[in-house]
Amino acid sequence: GGETASALFEAADAHLYQAKQAGRDRVVWRGHA
């Protein structure tokens, strides 16, 4: 169970990092449209 949670958190963190790096102008994930 713990491994799955860790993997999810890592994946989410990596996704957010890529989103910020690749689309700084797009901050829809932050709730700003």
C-alpha positions as a printed Julia matrix, in Angstrom:
33×3 Matrix{Float64}:
  0.0    0.0     0.0
  2.72   2.46    0.94
  4.59   1.95   -2.32
  1.52   2.88   -4.35
  1.02   6.07   -2.34
  4.66   7.05   -2.76
  4.51   6.4    -6.49
  1.37   8.51   -6.79
  2.94  11.42   -4.92
  6.11  11.22   -7.0
  4.11  11.08  -10.24
  1.96  14.04   -9.19
  5.01  16.07   -8.16
  6.79  15.31  -11.42
  3.67  16.17  -13.41
  3.28  19.52  -11.67
  6.98  20.28  -12.16
  6.79  19.54  -15.89
  3.6   21.57  -16.18
  5.25  24.57  -14.53
  8.4   24.24  -16.63
  6.65  23.58  -19.94
  3.73  25.95  -19.52
  4.43  28.82  -17.16
  1.84  30.87  -19.02
 -0.7   28.1   -18.4
 -1.55  28.03  -14.72
 -4.98  26.43  -15.08
 -3.84  23.71  -12.67
 -3.5   26.44  -10.09
 -7.07  27.56  -10.63
 -6.17  30.73  -12.53
 -7.96  31.05  -15.86
